[in-house]
């Protein structure tokens, strides 16, 4: 299984969250969030849990 940042970005945008605002909600820096969404880095498990909770998605939603 592999984390898919593109799914995170799509889900975030579908819910109307701007990247800057979403970064503030999660406590993740905007630059780090950008790297996650562009597949340059993978979120830690605690980061992924926060992201999943805010977007109201299960952890498996972001992996394939």
matplotlib code that plots the C-alpha trace (Angstrom):
import matplotlib.pyplot as plt

x = [0.0, 1.2, 0.1, -1.3, -0.9, -3.0, -6.0, -5.4, -5.2, -8.4, -10.3, -9.2, -10.1, -13.5, -14.3, -13.4, -10.2, -7.5, -4.0, -3.0, -6.1, -5.9, -2.3, -3.3, -6.1, -3.8, -0.8, 1.3, 3.4, 2.1, 5.4, 5.3, 1.7, 2.6, 5.3, 2.9, 0.3, 2.9, 4.3, 7.7, 7.2, 4.9, 3.0, 3.7, 1.0, 0.0, -0.2, -2.3, -4.7, -5.2, -5.8, -8.2, -10.2, -10.5, -11.5, -13.8, -12.2, -10.8, -7.0, -7.5, -9.0, -5.5, -3.7, -3.9]
y = [0.0, 3.5, 6.9, 9.0, 12.7, 13.4, 11.9, 14.1, 17.2, 16.2, 15.5, 18.8, 20.8, 19.0, 20.1, 23.7, 23.9, 26.2, 24.7, 27.5, 27.2, 23.4, 23.6, 25.8, 23.4, 20.4, 22.2, 21.1, 23.8, 24.8, 23.8, 20.3, 19.9, 20.8, 18.2, 15.6, 16.4, 16.4, 13.0, 14.3, 13.1, 10.9, 12.1, 10.6, 8.4, 11.2, 13.7, 11.2, 10.7, 14.5, 14.9, 12.0, 13.4, 16.8, 15.5, 12.9, 10.1, 6.7, 6.3, 3.8, 6.6, 8.0, 4.8, 2.4]
z = [0.0, -0.9, 0.3, -2.5, -2.0, -5.1, -3.4, -0.4, -2.6, -4.6, -1.4, 0.2, -2.8, -3.2, 0.4, -0.4, 1.8, 0.5, 1.1, 3.5, 5.5, 5.6, 6.7, 9.6, 10.6, 10.6, 12.2, 9.3, 7.5, 4.1, 2.5, 4.1, 3.1, -0.5, -0.5, 0.8, -1.8, -4.6, -3.5, -2.5, 1.1, 3.1, 6.1, 9.5, 11.0, 13.5, 10.6, 8.5, 11.4, 11.8, 8.0, 8.0, 10.9, 9.4, 6.0, 7.6, 5.6, 6.8, 6.6, 3.7, 1.5, 0.9, 0.0, -2.9]

ax = plt.figure().add_subplot(projection="3d")
ax.plot(x, y, z, "-o")
ax.set_aspect("equal")
plt.show()
